[in-house]
Amino acid sequence: MAKITAAEVNKLRKATGAGMMDCKKALVEADGDFDKAIEVLRKKGQKVAAKRADRDSAEGAAIAKVNDDNTKGIIISLNCETDFVAKNDDFVKMANNFADIALTVSSKEELLKADYNGISVEDKLTEQTGVIGEKIEIGAFKTLEAPFVGSYIHAGNKIAVITGLSKNVEGADEAAKNVSMQAAAMNPIALNEEGVDQETIDKEVEIAKDTLRQEGKPEEMLDKIAKGKIQRYFKDNTLVNQAFIKDGKQSVADYVKSVDSDLTVVGFKRVALGE
């Protein structure tokens, strides 16, 4: 049997993040072969993953990243089971590393198959499931391209938003961040009225009419009053029509135009853990 040195154990620990005893056991099982020891740890991760497949992974870290020329943004969430793991510095660092890779691909499937220090992201997730002892997975994967994309991550990595603007102008970075903060706080259902599906509108109209009937309003007035309530619904629930949280006297659309008269919000993506 090969003699396992402390240096070899430490090398495996740095490569995988596994505990010292787990690393020593893996090296012993692999008769000192470093690559085989990694495979031993990965198989342990597969066993843990199989046992915990039905667990809820609602905790984690939501990470937003934007490329160097601010034309593409991504959000991913690295999900786990407990807040204790989600707050771990190594876990957040790994989430950020995965987000960097996500900027170079176009789908979650591509991300999972992408290289991560010699192994796939998918295999790294399996390995870390064994190391940490919790279900770990890529949850959300969202992308946005626009002439200018900015981002915002809420404290604790619980909410991440990317926002696209129609132009790259002076002040675009701050504007995109402010609009992203708006979306993080107010959770709009769509960018504007056009983004609200007809089923949702019909449902809100019926709710409004039922409320008006209960208030004793005559049937012939219901359509007209309900239309007004729908406009209020759009104002409260669509991003560009919402009152700007930093200045309630103007809408988000008006705020963006105050930065540049031709500037508009062209899209946003939002990920919130547990929602």
C-alpha positions as CSV (number, residue, x, y, z in Angstrom):
1,M,0.0,0.0,0.0
2,A,1.3,3.4,-0.9
3,K,2.4,5.7,1.8
4,I,0.1,8.8,1.9
5,T,1.9,12.0,2.8
6,A,0.3,15.1,4.4
7,A,1.4,17.1,1.3
8,E,-0.6,14.8,-1.0
9,V,-3.6,15.0,1.3
10,N,-3.4,18.8,1.3
11,K,-3.0,18.9,-2.5
12,L,-6.2,16.9,-2.9
13,R,-8.0,19.1,-0.4
14,K,-7.1,22.2,-2.3
15,A,-8.2,20.6,-5.6
16,T,-11.6,19.4,-4.3
17,G,-12.4,21.3,-1.2
18,A,-13.1,18.0,0.6
19,G,-12.1,17.6,4.3
20,M,-8.7,16.3,5.2
21,M,-9.9,12.9,6.5
22,D,-12.1,12.4,3.3
23,C,-9.0,13.2,1.2
24,K,-6.8,10.8,3.1
25,K,-9.4,8.0,2.8
26,A,-9.8,8.7,-0.9
27,L,-6.0,8.5,-1.4
28,V,-5.7,5.3,0.6
29,E,-8.6,3.7,-1.5
30,A,-6.9,4.9,-4.7
31,D,-3.5,3.5,-3.5
32,G,-2.0,7.0,-3.8
33,D,-3.2,7.8,-7.3
34,F,-4.2,11.4,-7.3
35,D,-6.7,11.2,-10.3
36,K,-8.3,8.0,-8.9
37,A,-8.7,9.7,-5.5
38,I,-10.6,12.5,-7.2
39,E,-12.8,9.9,-8.9
40,V,-13.4,8.2,-5.5
41,L,-14.6,11.6,-4.1
42,R,-16.8,12.1,-7.2
43,K,-18.4,8.7,-6.7
44,K,-19.1,9.6,-3.1
45,G,-20.7,12.8,-4.4
46,Q,-22.9,10.7,-6.8
47,K,-24.1,8.5,-3.9
48,V,-24.9,11.6,-1.8
49,A,-26.6,13.2,-4.8
50,A,-28.8,10.1,-5.3
51,K,-29.8,10.1,-1.7
52,R,-30.7,13.8,-1.6
53,A,-32.3,14.1,-5.1
54,D,-35.7,14.8,-3.6
55,R,-34.4,17.4,-1.2
56,D,-35.5,21.1,-1.6
57,S,-32.6,23.3,-2.7
58,A,-34.2,26.7,-2.2
59,E,-31.2,28.4,-0.6
60,G,-28.0,29.4,-2.5
61,A,-26.5,32.3,-4.3
62,A,-28.0,34.3,-7.2
63,I,-25.2,35.9,-9.2
64,A,-25.4,38.5,-12.0
65,K,-22.5,39.2,-14.4
66,V,-22.1,41.4,-17.4
67,N,-19.4,41.1,-20.1
68,D,-16.6,43.7,-20.6
69,D,-18.5,45.8,-23.2
70,N,-21.8,45.7,-21.3
71,T,-23.7,44.1,-24.2
72,K,-24.6,40.8,-22.5
73,G,-25.6,39.9,-19.0
74,I,-26.4,36.6,-17.3
75,I,-27.9,35.5,-14.0
76,I,-27.4,32.0,-12.5
77,S,-28.3,30.6,-9.2
78,L,-26.2,28.0,-7.5
79,N,-28.7,26.3,-5.2
80,C,-28.2,24.3,-2.0
81,E,-30.3,23.2,0.9
82,T,-29.2,25.4,3.8
83,D,-28.5,29.1,4.4
84,F,-25.3,27.9,6.3
85,V,-23.8,26.6,3.1
86,A,-25.1,29.5,1.0
87,K,-23.2,32.0,3.1
88,N,-19.9,30.0,2.9
89,D,-17.2,32.0,1.1
90,D,-16.0,29.1,-0.9
91,F,-19.6,28.3,-2.1
92,V,-20.1,32.0,-3.2
93,K,-16.7,31.9,-4.9
94,M,-17.7,28.8,-6.8
95,A,-21.0,30.4,-7.8
96,N,-19.1,33.4,-9.2
97,N,-16.8,31.1,-11.1
98,F,-19.7,29.3,-12.7
99,A,-21.2,32.7,-13.6
100,D,-18.0,33.7,-15.4
101,I,-18.3,30.6,-17.5
102,A,-22.1,31.2,-18.0
103,L,-21.1,34.5,-19.8
104,T,-19.5,32.4,-22.5
105,V,-22.4,30.0,-23.2
106,S,-26.0,30.4,-24.1
107,S,-27.9,27.8,-22.1
108,K,-27.9,25.9,-18.8
109,E,-27.1,22.7,-20.7
110,E,-24.0,24.2,-22.2
111,L,-22.9,25.5,-18.8
112,L,-23.2,22.1,-17.2
113,K,-21.0,20.6,-20.0
114,A,-18.5,23.4,-19.9
115,D,-14.9,22.9,-18.6
116,Y,-14.2,23.8,-15.0
117,N,-10.5,23.2,-14.2
118,G,-10.3,20.0,-16.2
119,I,-13.7,18.6,-15.4
120,S,-17.2,19.6,-16.4
121,V,-19.3,21.9,-14.3
122,E,-21.8,19.0,-13.9
123,D,-19.0,16.8,-12.5
124,K,-17.8,19.6,-10.2
125,L,-21.4,19.9,-8.8
126,T,-21.4,16.2,-8.1
127,E,-18.0,16.4,-6.5
128,Q,-19.1,19.3,-4.3
129,T,-22.3,17.5,-3.3
130,G,-20.1,14.8,-1.8
131,V,-17.8,17.3,-0.2
132,I,-20.6,19.5,1.4
133,G,-23.2,16.7,1.9
134,E,-26.0,18.7,0.5
135,K,-27.9,18.8,-2.8
136,I,-26.1,21.4,-5.0
137,E,-27.4,22.3,-8.5
138,I,-27.6,25.1,-11.0
139,G,-31.1,26.5,-10.6
140,A,-31.8,29.6,-12.7
141,F,-30.0,30.5,-15.9
142,K,-31.0,33.7,-17.7
143,T,-29.4,35.9,-20.3
144,L,-30.0,39.3,-21.8
145,E,-28.4,41.2,-24.7
146,A,-28.9,44.9,-25.3
147,P,-26.9,48.0,-26.4
148,F,-26.1,48.4,-22.7
149,V,-26.6,45.9,-19.9
150,G,-26.1,46.6,-16.2
151,S,-26.7,44.5,-13.1
152,Y,-27.5,44.5,-9.4
153,I,-27.1,41.8,-6.7
154,H,-29.1,42.3,-3.5
155,A,-27.2,41.9,-0.2
156,G,-26.7,38.2,0.6
157,N,-26.9,37.1,-3.0
158,K,-30.7,36.4,-2.6
159,I,-31.9,38.5,-5.6
160,A,-30.0,39.3,-8.8
161,V,-31.2,41.4,-11.7
162,I,-29.9,42.4,-15.1
163,T,-31.4,45.3,-17.1
164,G,-31.0,46.2,-20.8
165,L,-31.0,49.8,-22.0
166,S,-31.5,51.1,-25.6
167,K,-28.2,53.0,-25.8
168,N,-24.7,53.1,-24.2
169,V,-24.7,56.7,-23.0
170,E,-23.0,58.6,-20.2
171,G,-24.8,57.6,-17.0
172,A,-26.1,54.3,-18.5
173,D,-24.3,52.3,-15.8
174,E,-25.9,54.0,-12.9
175,A,-29.3,54.1,-14.7
176,A,-29.2,50.3,-15.4
177,K,-28.2,49.7,-11.8
178,N,-31.0,51.8,-10.4
179,V,-33.6,50.2,-12.6
180,S,-32.2,46.8,-11.6
181,M,-32.6,47.8,-7.9
182,Q,-36.2,48.8,-8.8
183,A,-36.9,45.4,-10.3
184,A,-35.2,43.6,-7.3
185,A,-37.4,45.5,-4.8
186,M,-40.7,45.8,-6.7
187,N,-40.7,42.4,-8.6
188,P,-42.6,43.6,-11.7
189,I,-44.4,40.9,-13.7
190,A,-43.3,42.4,-17.1
191,L,-41.4,45.2,-18.7
192,N,-44.5,47.1,-19.9
193,E,-48.2,46.5,-20.8
194,E,-47.3,44.5,-23.9
195,G,-45.5,42.0,-21.8
196,V,-48.5,41.1,-19.7
197,D,-50.3,38.0,-21.1
198,Q,-54.0,38.3,-22.0
199,E,-54.9,35.6,-19.5
200,T,-53.6,37.7,-16.7
201,I,-55.4,40.8,-18.0
202,D,-58.7,38.9,-18.3
203,K,-58.3,37.6,-14.8
204,E,-57.7,41.0,-13.3
205,V,-60.7,42.5,-15.2
206,E,-62.9,39.8,-13.7
207,I,-61.5,40.4,-10.2
208,A,-62.2,44.2,-10.7
209,K,-65.7,43.6,-12.0
210,D,-66.6,41.2,-9.1
211,T,-65.3,43.8,-6.6
212,L,-67.4,46.6,-8.3
213,R,-70.5,44.4,-8.2
214,Q,-70.0,43.8,-4.5
215,E,-69.8,47.6,-4.1
216,G,-73.1,47.9,-5.8
217,K,-71.9,49.6,-9.0
218,P,-74.4,49.2,-12.0
219,E,-73.5,46.6,-14.6
220,E,-73.3,49.0,-17.5
221,M,-70.5,50.9,-15.7
222,L,-68.4,47.9,-15.0
223,D,-66.3,47.8,-18.2
224,K,-65.4,51.5,-18.1
225,I,-64.4,51.4,-14.4
226,A,-62.5,48.0,-14.8
227,K,-60.4,49.5,-17.7
228,G,-59.3,52.2,-15.3
229,K,-58.4,49.6,-12.7
230,I,-56.3,47.7,-15.3
231,Q,-54.4,50.8,-16.1
232,R,-53.6,51.0,-12.3
233,Y,-52.6,47.4,-12.4
234,F,-50.1,48.1,-15.2
235,K,-48.7,51.1,-13.3
236,D,-48.2,49.0,-10.2
237,N,-46.9,45.8,-11.8
238,T,-44.9,46.7,-15.0
239,L,-41.4,47.9,-14.6
240,V,-41.3,51.1,-16.8
241,N,-44.7,52.3,-15.5
242,Q,-43.9,51.8,-11.8
243,A,-43.2,54.8,-9.6
244,F,-39.4,55.1,-9.4
245,I,-38.4,54.0,-5.9
246,K,-35.8,56.8,-5.5
247,D,-38.3,59.5,-6.7
248,G,-42.0,58.6,-6.5
249,K,-43.0,61.7,-8.5
250,Q,-41.7,60.1,-11.8
251,S,-42.1,56.7,-13.4
252,V,-39.1,54.4,-14.2
253,A,-39.5,55.3,-17.9
254,D,-39.3,59.1,-17.0
255,Y,-36.3,58.5,-14.8
256,V,-34.4,56.8,-17.6
257,K,-35.3,59.6,-20.0
258,S,-33.9,62.1,-17.5
259,V,-30.5,60.4,-18.1
260,D,-30.9,60.7,-21.9
261,S,-34.0,61.8,-23.7
262,D,-33.8,58.9,-26.1
263,L,-33.0,56.3,-23.5
264,T,-35.4,53.4,-22.8
265,V,-35.5,50.2,-20.9
266,V,-35.6,47.3,-23.4
267,G,-35.6,44.3,-21.1
268,F,-34.8,42.9,-17.7
269,K,-34.3,39.5,-16.0
270,R,-34.8,38.8,-12.3
271,V,-33.9,35.8,-10.1
272,A,-34.9,35.6,-6.5
273,L,-34.1,32.5,-4.4
274,G,-37.2,30.9,-2.8
275,E,-39.7,32.6,-5.1
